[in-house]
Amino acid sequence: MDTMSTATACDLWFQAEVGRLSTTDERTAAEFSRRQEELEDILLARAKEEGRAVNELGPAPEWGEEPKGRQPRIIIIGAGVGGLAMGAKLREAGYSDFVIIEKSTDLGGTWHHNNYPGVACDVASYFYSFSFFKNPAWSQMFAPGKEIKQYLSDVADHYDLRRNIRFGTAVDRCLYKDGRWHVETQTGEVIEGDFLVPATGFLHIPKLPDIPGLDSFEHDKFHSSRIPEGYDFSGKRVGVIGNGSSSVQIVSSVVEKAAHVTVFQRTAQWIFPAPNDYYSEKRRRMLEYYPELMQRLFDFFMDMYNTGFGNGAVGDKESQRRFAEACEANLATISDPELRTKLTPDYPVMCKRLIFSHSYYTALQKPNCTLEVEQIDRIEAQGVRLTDGRLVELDVLVLATGFDTHAYCRKLDIQVANGPLLVDAWQEGARSFESIGLAGFPNLLFVGGPYSTVGNLSTMTCAELQVNYIIRLLNEMKQRGATTIMPKQDEQDRFVEEMEAAVVNTVWVTGCRSWYLDERGRIDIWTKSPEAFMERMTSGPDLNKYELIA
């Protein structure tokens, strides 16, 4: 075997990876893994023989030539996935006059705030990366939160972004006047710029449950995104309100150490059985030498995610059938029929955001875990009072009740002098043009705004596509000598109508209440396929659909 070419060894390793992920037979999967280990030994030896360097993707890129004339000053709000992607690609394109305003003390966005036990991504780690900064060092298939934050920190360091970030700076107001954006911070400072790029994400404003007596609980109480890092659940009676992704991860992680865990479930969730493969140190070292394999892994998982989950969410019946069968088979593994009934949803798979877990059902079947479906009447000093009169006494209460996913950047108080306010423009629901701009708001460019692919594409990929669109827009403006841009109202109206017309094909409107729907029951995320979003982003912008002012 060691006489084969390096290219052949790479091909065979990748084929074994695809085979291992495609089979449901444990013995077959083990054989694929054994074959991969042999090939990893060969490829590591070849790397040494060939004098391959680690990280052949190279050092930090040159920032490019400075654009001639005055550079636009760009204000980015948020140092999470979107803000860091924007900063990295601005650097690469030669734009250096930008500032990233971050309210927290460190970068990372949701991966900085969420430190709860078991926090992890539900997108395969090789795909949950920027295409321009792939990471061979992921320790497992679904990366834990700390690794993702470290990855984002590495991106910031590689592109020398920290010198552009203003940490601990909260924004009070963003006002467009006299041809520029004026961003007022909570300290009273005003930061001026030509363009405003909100990259605040959609998982940053905790949503607290409207339960009487919530403030009366006398013991520890946390929203899931505010659990102190390293908080010890050992020996405690833990109550978890909610049963979305955060709840599932927390319960699965703390049930072994807690005295007892009670999950208060309002609506049953579909759980997709996703084994979390752990990657060996040898595998990680091997991938450091072979960026071509990293590219193939990235492309493979992108295709798997887009053609499977991504297309299923927007109407592909075959994909929906496969996911439904897997979820139903997973549910059937619960031996107690009463518990199984409690966990059986009454809506189609993927109507709510699908939860990926290989351990949640196991956790719920442990003797020190209780699934409570009786509704909550109120919170009291010592625990949760149910509508049937029972009091569930607790030592710690976790509110795994999600986020205000439709707030977008409303909290920034964005307005145009003598013109519209953002809250007024979005009075009937959040809107945008192609997820990037907003009619009536000059030089306002979103990363992660309305009609982003929140429901069917990796956040990393979505942000990268939007950022590349914005860079092309900035370059086009420079070539045309334009200083101001915003979408035409009629073009935005046509785009919103296109999104709303496609809603009827999605699984999100098939009979459940989820965070995909706003308070009016509207869908304000991308409603077509991931491929259609990629095409829209890579073919745009069409400046004929924008108003430009020199």
Secondary structure per residue as TSV (DSSP state, phi and psi in degrees):
chain	resnum	aa	ss	phi	psi
A	1	M	-	360.0	-33.3
A	2	D	T	-76.2	2.7
A	3	T	T	-92.4	-7.2
A	4	M	S	-70.1	158.8
A	5	S	-	-70.1	159.2
A	6	T	H	-60.8	-41.1
A	7	A	H	-62.2	-40.9
A	8	T	H	-66.2	-41.1
A	9	A	H	-62.3	-39.4
A	10	C	H	-64.5	-43.2
A	11	D	H	-60.3	-45.6
A	12	L	H	-66.8	-38.1
A	13	W	H	-62.6	-45.4
A	14	F	H	-66.2	-39.8
A	15	Q	H	-61.5	-38.4
A	16	A	H	-67.4	-35.9
A	17	E	H	-63.4	-45.6
A	18	V	H	-63.6	-42.6
A	19	G	H	-63.3	-41.5
A	20	R	H	-63.7	-40.3
A	21	L	H	-77.0	-19.9
A	22	S	H	-91.1	-20.6
A	23	T	-	-91.3	151.0
A	24	T	-	-106.6	-1.6
A	25	D	-	-87.9	123.0
A	26	E	H	-64.8	-39.5
A	27	R	H	-65.6	-41.0
A	28	T	H	-64.5	-42.4
A	29	A	H	-62.2	-40.1
A	30	A	H	-63.8	-37.1
A	31	E	H	-67.0	-41.4
A	32	F	H	-60.8	-42.0
A	33	S	H	-63.2	-42.5
A	34	R	H	-60.7	-41.8
A	35	R	H	-65.2	-39.1
A	36	Q	H	-63.3	-40.7
A	37	E	H	-61.6	-40.8
A	38	E	H	-62.4	-43.7
A	39	L	H	-67.9	-32.9
A	40	E	H	-64.5	-39.5
A	41	D	H	-60.4	-44.3
A	42	I	H	-64.0	-45.6
A	43	L	H	-69.4	-33.1
A	44	L	H	-66.9	-40.6
A	45	A	H	-64.3	-42.2
A	46	R	H	-62.1	-40.0
A	47	A	H	-59.9	-38.7
A	48	K	H	-69.1	-43.5
A	49	E	H	-63.0	-40.7
A	50	E	H	-84.1	-4.7
A	51	G	T	66.8	32.6
A	52	R	-	-65.3	141.6
A	53	A	-	-93.4	146.7
A	54	V	S	-67.9	145.0
A	55	N	S	57.6	60.0
A	56	E	T	-67.7	-5.2
A	57	L	T	-67.7	-12.9
A	58	G	-	98.3	173.7
A	59	P	S	-75.9	-176.7
A	60	A	S	-55.7	140.2
A	61	P	-	-70.0	158.9
A	62	E	-	-65.8	146.0
A	63	W	-	-77.3	-4.2
A	64	G	-	85.0	169.9
A	65	E	-	-71.6	141.6
A	66	E	-	-67.2	130.6
A	67	P	-	-57.6	141.3
A	68	K	S	-69.2	145.9
A	69	G	S	84.8	-176.2
A	70	R	-	-67.4	130.9
A	71	Q	-	-76.2	141.6
A	72	P	-	-70.5	142.3
A	73	R	-	-92.8	128.3
A	74	I	E	-117.4	126.5
A	75	I	E	-105.2	117.5
A	76	I	E	-106.8	132.1
A	77	I	E	-110.6	114.2
A	78	G	-	113.0	126.1
A	79	A	-	-111.0	42.1
A	80	G	S	-96.1	-151.4
A	81	V	H	-56.7	-49.9
A	82	G	H	-66.5	-46.1
A	83	G	H	-63.8	-39.8
A	84	L	H	-70.3	-37.9
A	85	A	H	-61.3	-42.9
A	86	M	H	-61.7	-46.5
A	87	G	H	-62.5	-44.2
A	88	A	H	-62.0	-44.8
A	89	K	H	-76.1	-28.7
A	90	L	H	-63.3	-45.2
A	91	R	H	-57.0	-48.0
A	92	E	H	-62.2	-34.2
A	93	A	H	-86.4	-1.8
A	94	G	T	95.1	8.0
A	95	Y	-	-93.7	114.7
A	96	S	-	-111.7	-11.9
A	97	D	-	-92.1	78.0
A	98	F	E	-144.8	156.6
A	99	V	E	-132.9	140.8
A	100	I	E	-108.8	117.0
A	101	I	E	-97.3	123.7
A	102	E	-	-128.6	124.1
A	103	K	S	-71.6	-25.7
A	104	S	S	-86.9	175.5
A	105	T	S	-86.5	-5.0
A	106	D	S	-150.8	166.4
A	107	L	S	-83.8	174.2
A	108	G	-	119.1	-17.6
A	109	G	T	59.5	-127.7
A	110	T	H	-60.8	-27.2
A	111	W	H	-81.4	-7.4
A	112	H	H	-91.0	-41.0
A	113	H	H	-76.8	-35.5
A	114	N	-	-90.0	106.9
A	115	N	-	-119.3	18.1
A	116	Y	-	-67.8	156.7
A	117	P	T	-59.8	130.6
A	118	G	T	85.6	3.4
A	119	V	-	-60.0	129.2
A	120	A	B	-157.6	166.2
A	121	C	-	-85.9	151.7
A	122	D	S	-106.2	16.3
A	123	V	S	-114.4	138.0
A	124	A	-	-52.3	131.7
A	125	S	T	-61.0	-35.4
A	126	Y	T	-64.9	-22.2
A	127	F	T	-96.4	-27.9
A	128	Y	S	-80.1	65.3
A	129	S	S	-152.8	158.9
A	130	F	B	-76.2	141.1
A	131	S	T	-64.5	-23.5
A	132	F	T	-90.0	1.7
A	133	F	B	-152.3	69.8
A	134	K	-	-75.7	150.7
A	135	N	-	-119.8	111.1
A	136	P	T	-80.3	-4.8
A	137	A	T	-98.1	8.4
A	138	W	-	-56.8	137.6
A	139	S	S	-87.9	-15.4
A	140	Q	B	-157.8	169.1
A	141	M	S	-64.5	-40.2
A	142	F	S	-112.7	101.6
A	143	A	-	-65.4	138.2
A	144	P	B	-69.2	158.2
A	145	G	H	-56.4	-40.7
A	146	K	H	-61.8	-37.9
A	147	E	H	-68.1	-36.4
A	148	I	H	-68.4	-41.1
A	149	K	H	-62.1	-41.2
A	150	Q	H	-63.3	-39.5
A	151	Y	H	-59.3	-46.3
A	152	L	H	-65.2	-35.8
A	153	S	H	-63.6	-39.6
A	154	D	H	-64.6	-38.8
A	155	V	H	-60.6	-47.1
A	156	A	H	-60.5	-41.1
A	157	D	H	-70.5	-41.3
A	158	H	H	-60.8	-38.2
A	159	Y	T	-99.2	10.7
A	160	D	T	52.7	51.2
A	161	L	-	-92.6	-18.8
A	162	R	G	-61.0	-30.9
A	163	R	G	-70.1	-13.1
A	164	N	G	-99.2	-4.5
A	165	I	E	-97.3	132.3
A	166	R	E	-103.5	97.4
A	167	F	T	-76.9	157.8
A	168	G	T	61.9	31.0
A	169	T	-	-121.4	104.8
A	170	A	-	-93.2	142.4
A	171	V	E	-97.2	133.6
A	172	D	E	-98.8	-39.0
A	173	R	E	-156.7	143.7
A	174	C	E	-126.3	113.4
A	175	L	E	-120.3	128.7
A	176	Y	E	-96.9	116.9
A	177	K	E	-152.2	150.9
A	178	D	T	54.5	34.1
A	179	G	T	78.8	11.1
A	180	R	E	-142.3	159.4
A	181	W	E	-90.1	135.2
A	182	H	E	-117.9	112.1
A	183	V	E	-104.1	114.7
A	184	E	E	-97.4	126.7
A	185	T	E	-91.5	170.3
A	186	Q	T	-67.0	-15.8
A	187	T	T	-87.6	-3.3
A	188	G	S	94.9	-7.0
A	189	E	-	-69.4	145.0
A	190	V	E	-117.2	122.6
A	191	I	E	-106.9	124.0
A	192	E	E	-102.9	147.1
A	193	G	E	-161.8	168.0
A	194	D	S	-85.5	-35.0
A	195	F	E	-124.6	144.2
A	196	L	E	-116.1	124.8
A	197	V	E	-121.8	91.3
A	198	P	E	-69.7	123.7
A	199	A	-	-129.7	51.9
A	200	T	-	-85.7	-8.9
A	201	G	-	71.8	-172.0
A	202	F	S	-128.9	4.1
A	203	L	S	-122.9	56.2
A	204	H	-	-132.1	-12.0
A	205	I	S	-110.4	103.9
A	206	P	B	-57.4	140.3
A	207	K	-	-106.1	116.6
A	208	L	-	-95.6	143.7
A	209	P	-	-72.1	146.8
A	210	D	-	-89.8	79.1
A	211	I	-	-120.4	127.7
A	212	P	T	-56.6	139.6
A	213	G	T	79.4	13.8
A	214	L	G	-56.8	-35.9
A	215	D	G	-83.5	-1.4
A	216	S	G	-88.2	-10.3
A	217	F	-	-65.4	129.6
A	218	E	-	-92.9	-6.1
A	219	H	S	-107.7	-168.0
A	220	D	E	-64.3	135.2
A	221	K	E	-142.1	129.4
A	222	F	E	-140.4	142.3
A	223	H	E	-70.3	149.3
A	224	S	G	-56.4	-31.8
A	225	S	G	-83.0	-0.4
A	226	R	G	-122.6	15.7
A	227	I	-	-68.0	124.8
A	228	P	-	-58.6	138.6
A	229	E	T	-59.8	130.1
A	230	G	T	83.7	6.8
A	231	Y	-	-56.9	134.8
A	232	D	-	-96.6	114.6
A	233	F	-	-91.5	0.8
A	234	S	T	-57.9	131.7
A	235	G	T	69.3	11.2
A	236	K	-	-105.0	152.4
A	237	R	E	-86.5	111.3
A	238	V	E	-107.0	129.4
A	239	G	E	-111.6	133.3
A	240	V	E	-123.2	115.3
A	241	I	E	-93.3	123.6
A	242	G	-	109.3	154.8
A	243	N	-	-146.4	41.6
A	244	G	S	-87.2	-160.3
A	245	S	H	-59.9	-44.3
A	246	S	H	-62.9	-45.0
A	247	S	H	-60.0	-46.7
A	248	V	H	-58.2	-43.2
A	249	Q	H	-69.2	-40.5
A	250	I	H	-65.6	-49.9
A	251	V	H	-59.2	-44.7
A	252	S	H	-61.8	-30.4
A	253	S	H	-87.6	-34.2
A	254	V	H	-96.6	-11.8
A	255	V	T	-62.1	-29.4
A	256	E	T	-70.8	-29.4
A	257	K	T	-105.7	-22.9
A	258	A	S	-73.3	153.7
A	259	A	S	-66.5	-42.3
A	260	H	E	-159.4	145.2
A	261	V	E	-122.9	128.2
A	262	T	E	-115.1	124.3
A	263	V	E	-102.6	121.2
A	264	F	E	-95.3	106.2
A	265	Q	-	-103.2	127.7
A	266	R	S	-93.3	-45.0
A	267	T	S	-133.2	132.5
A	268	A	-	-66.0	150.3
A	269	Q	-	-119.5	147.5
A	270	W	-	-79.1	135.3
A	271	I	E	-118.3	119.0
A	272	F	E	-88.2	127.2
A	273	P	-	-76.1	102.7
A	274	A	-	-118.5	95.9
A	275	P	-	-59.1	135.6
A	276	N	-	-98.1	91.2
A	277	D	-	-63.9	137.7
A	278	Y	B	-99.3	135.7
A	279	Y	-	-98.7	134.8
A	280	S	-	-73.9	158.9
A	281	E	H	-62.3	-36.7
A	282	K	H	-63.3	-43.6
A	283	R	H	-60.2	-44.7
A	284	R	H	-64.6	-40.9
A	285	R	H	-64.4	-40.5
A	286	M	H	-61.8	-43.5
A	287	L	H	-66.8	-25.6
A	288	E	H	-61.2	-29.4
A	289	Y	H	-90.0	-12.7
A	290	Y	-	-127.9	78.1
A	291	P	H	-60.5	-23.7
A	292	E	H	-65.5	-32.7
A	293	L	H	-72.5	-36.1
A	294	M	H	-61.4	-39.7
A	295	Q	H	-65.0	-40.4
A	296	R	H	-67.6	-37.2
A	297	L	H	-65.6	-43.0
A	298	F	H	-59.7	-47.9
A	299	D	H	-65.4	-38.8
A	300	F	H	-63.1	-49.0
A	301	F	H	-70.0	-33.1
A	302	M	H	-61.5	-46.4
A	303	D	H	-64.5	-42.0
A	304	M	H	-61.5	-44.6
A	305	Y	H	-70.1	-46.0
A	306	N	I	-69.7	-47.5
A	307	T	I	-76.4	-21.9
A	308	G	I	-92.4	-91.0
A	309	F	I	-61.0	-46.6
A	310	G	I	-59.3	-48.9
A	311	N	H	-74.5	-31.5
A	312	G	H	-60.7	-38.5
A	313	A	H	-64.9	-26.3
A	314	V	T	-109.2	22.0
A	315	G	T	123.2	-4.9
A	316	D	-	-71.8	110.4
A	317	K	H	-67.6	-36.3
A	318	E	H	-65.9	-42.4
A	319	S	H	-63.6	-42.9
A	320	Q	H	-60.1	-40.2
A	321	R	H	-62.9	-44.0
A	322	R	H	-63.8	-43.2
A	323	F	H	-67.4	-39.0
A	324	A	H	-63.2	-43.9
A	325	E	H	-61.8	-41.7
A	326	A	H	-65.9	-41.6
A	327	C	H	-67.9	-40.3
A	328	E	H	-66.2	-39.6
A	329	A	H	-65.4	-37.4
A	330	N	H	-64.7	-43.4
A	331	L	H	-61.9	-34.7
A	332	A	T	-68.1	-13.8
A	333	T	T	-74.5	-11.9
A	334	I	-	-77.6	119.7
A	335	S	-	-75.9	-32.9
A	336	D	-	-80.7	114.4
A	337	P	H	-62.3	-33.7
A	338	E	H	-66.6	-44.0
A	339	L	H	-65.1	-41.0
A	340	R	H	-61.0	-39.8
A	341	T	H	-63.4	-42.7
A	342	K	H	-61.3	-31.2
A	343	L	T	-93.7	4.8
A	344	T	-	-91.3	114.3
A	345	P	-	-70.3	159.9
A	346	D	S	-112.3	27.9
A	347	Y	S	-141.3	163.5
A	348	P	-	-66.6	152.4
A	349	V	T	-59.3	136.0
A	350	M	T	81.8	-2.3
A	351	C	S	-61.1	-49.0
A	352	K	S	-88.6	165.5
A	353	R	-	-60.2	124.3
A	354	L	-	-67.4	137.7
A	355	I	E	-100.5	133.4
A	356	F	E	-107.9	118.3
A	357	S	-	-161.4	139.3
A	358	H	S	-105.4	-0.4
A	359	S	S	-125.5	-10.2
A	360	Y	H	-64.9	-47.6
A	361	Y	H	-63.4	-34.2
A	362	T	H	-63.2	-43.5
A	363	A	H	-62.5	-42.4
A	364	L	H	-66.5	-22.9
A	365	Q	T	-91.1	2.0
A	366	K	S	-75.4	150.3
A	367	P	T	-63.6	-22.1
A	368	N	T	-99.6	23.8
A	369	C	E	-129.9	134.5
A	370	T	E	-126.6	131.7
A	371	L	E	-96.4	117.2
A	372	E	E	-107.2	116.9
A	373	V	-	-105.3	-7.4
A	374	E	S	-63.9	135.8
A	375	Q	-	-71.3	153.3
A	376	I	E	-81.7	130.9
A	377	D	E	-89.0	-46.0
A	378	R	E	-167.9	166.4
A	379	I	E	-100.2	136.0
A	380	E	E	-119.9	177.9
A	381	A	T	-56.7	-37.2
A	382	Q	T	-107.3	-1.2
A	383	G	E	167.7	-153.9
A	384	V	E	-111.3	123.7
A	385	R	E	-94.6	126.5
A	386	L	E	-93.3	164.8
A	387	T	T	-67.8	-17.4
A	388	D	T	-88.9	6.6
A	389	G	S	97.5	-15.7
A	390	R	-	-70.1	146.1
A	391	L	E	-109.8	121.8
A	392	V	E	-95.1	105.5
A	393	E	E	-77.3	137.9
A	394	L	-	-137.5	155.0
A	395	D	S	-101.6	-23.2
A	396	V	E	-149.6	139.8
A	397	L	E	-120.9	124.3
A	398	V	E	-108.5	125.4
A	399	L	E	-98.1	89.2
A	400	A	-	-92.6	60.2
A	401	T	-	-106.9	15.6
A	402	G	-	79.2	-156.9
A	403	F	B	-134.1	164.4
A	404	D	-	-80.3	88.2
A	405	T	T	-75.6	-6.0
A	406	H	T	-110.8	8.4
A	407	A	-	-70.9	-35.6
A	408	Y	T	49.3	-122.9
A	409	C	T	-110.7	26.8
A	410	R	G	-59.2	-34.3
A	411	K	G	-65.1	-12.9
A	412	L	G	-82.5	-4.5
A	413	D	-	52.1	60.8
A	414	I	E	-84.7	131.3
A	415	Q	E	-154.1	160.2
A	416	V	E	-111.9	127.7
A	417	A	T	-57.5	132.7
A	418	N	T	58.4	25.5
A	419	G	S	-145.7	-155.4
A	420	P	-	-76.1	155.6
A	421	L	B	-100.0	147.5
A	422	L	H	-60.7	-41.3
A	423	V	H	-63.3	-30.2
A	424	D	H	-76.5	-41.4
A	425	A	H	-62.3	-29.8
A	426	W	T	-106.1	22.7
A	427	Q	T	-61.1	-32.7
A	428	E	T	-98.7	13.2
A	429	G	S	123.4	150.8
A	430	A	-	-66.9	139.3
A	431	R	-	-140.0	165.0
A	432	S	-	-162.0	175.0
A	433	F	B	-107.5	115.3
A	434	E	T	55.0	29.3
A	435	S	T	69.3	8.0
A	436	I	T	-114.3	-53.4
A	437	G	B	-117.7	178.0
A	438	L	-	-143.7	122.4
A	439	A	T	-57.4	136.7
A	440	G	T	90.3	-6.8
A	441	F	-	-122.5	97.1
A	442	P	T	-64.1	138.5
A	443	N	T	54.5	31.7
A	444	L	B	-105.1	117.6
A	445	L	-	-128.8	120.6
A	446	F	-	-89.7	144.9
A	447	V	S	-120.5	113.7
A	448	G	S	84.1	25.9
A	449	G	-	-87.2	-167.5
A	450	P	T	-55.6	141.3
A	451	Y	T	71.4	21.6
A	452	S	-	-74.9	165.2
A	453	T	-	-87.2	59.8
A	454	V	T	-64.9	-32.4
A	455	G	T	-95.8	-11.8
A	456	N	T	-151.0	28.0
A	457	L	S	-158.5	149.6
A	458	S	-	-56.7	137.0
A	459	T	H	-58.5	-38.0
A	460	M	H	-59.8	-48.6
A	461	T	H	-67.5	-41.6
A	462	C	H	-57.7	-49.6
A	463	A	H	-61.8	-43.0
A	464	E	H	-62.9	-43.3
A	465	L	H	-62.9	-43.1
A	466	Q	H	-65.7	-41.3
A	467	V	H	-63.8	-43.3
A	468	N	H	-61.9	-38.1
A	469	Y	H	-59.7	-46.9
A	470	I	H	-64.2	-40.9
A	471	I	H	-61.4	-43.7
A	472	R	H	-63.2	-38.2
A	473	L	H	-62.2	-46.1
A	474	L	H	-60.9	-42.0
A	475	N	H	-64.9	-41.3
A	476	E	H	-63.8	-41.6
A	477	M	H	-61.2	-41.3
A	478	K	H	-61.3	-44.7
A	479	Q	H	-64.7	-33.4
A	480	R	H	-90.1	-3.2
A	481	G	T	71.6	23.4
A	482	A	-	-92.1	144.6
A	483	T	-	-112.9	-17.0
A	484	T	E	-133.9	140.8
A	485	I	E	-149.1	144.5
A	486	M	E	-161.0	154.4
A	487	P	E	-65.2	148.2
A	488	K	-	-72.0	141.7
A	489	Q	H	-61.7	-41.3
A	490	D	H	-67.9	-33.1
A	491	E	H	-68.9	-40.3
A	492	Q	H	-64.3	-41.2
A	493	D	H	-60.7	-42.3
A	494	R	H	-64.4	-39.1
A	495	F	H	-65.9	-44.7
A	496	V	H	-62.3	-41.1
A	497	E	H	-61.7	-38.5
A	498	E	H	-61.8	-44.4
A	499	M	H	-65.2	-42.9
A	500	E	H	-70.3	-31.7
A	501	A	H	-67.6	-32.3
A	502	A	H	-81.2	-12.2
A	503	V	G	-57.5	-36.4
A	504	V	G	-61.8	-20.4
A	505	N	G	-87.2	-10.0
A	506	T	S	-86.4	157.2
A	507	V	G	-78.4	-12.2
A	508	W	G	-72.2	-12.9
A	509	V	G	-115.7	33.8
A	510	T	S	-103.7	19.1
A	511	G	S	118.4	19.8
A	512	C	-	-129.4	165.0
A	513	R	-	-102.7	122.5
A	514	S	-	-141.9	172.6
A	515	W	T	-77.3	1.1
A	516	Y	T	-71.8	-24.5
A	517	L	B	-96.4	135.3
A	518	D	-	-82.0	-173.5
A	519	E	T	-65.5	-16.5
A	520	R	T	-97.9	0.5
A	521	G	S	83.6	12.0
A	522	R	-	-84.1	153.9
A	523	I	B	-103.7	121.9
A	524	D	-	-118.3	30.3
A	525	I	S	-115.9	172.6
A	526	W	-	-61.4	127.9
A	527	T	-	-108.4	5.3
A	528	K	S	-109.7	-171.1
A	529	S	-	-71.4	157.8
A	530	P	H	-58.0	-37.4
A	531	E	H	-62.3	-38.3
A	532	A	H	-65.7	-36.7
A	533	F	H	-66.1	-44.3
A	534	M	H	-60.0	-42.5
A	535	E	H	-63.3	-43.1
A	536	R	H	-63.2	-43.0
A	537	M	H	-70.8	-41.4
A	538	T	H	-78.3	-24.1
A	539	S	H	-87.9	-17.8
A	540	G	-	-92.5	175.2
A	541	P	-	-88.9	149.6
A	542	D	-	-94.3	102.5
A	543	L	G	-69.5	-9.9
A	544	N	G	-67.5	-17.5
A	545	K	G	-95.4	7.2
A	546	Y	E	-119.7	154.6
A	547	E	E	-92.3	125.4
A	548	L	E	-116.8	138.8
A	549	I	E	-125.8	128.0
A	550	A	-	-77.5	360.0
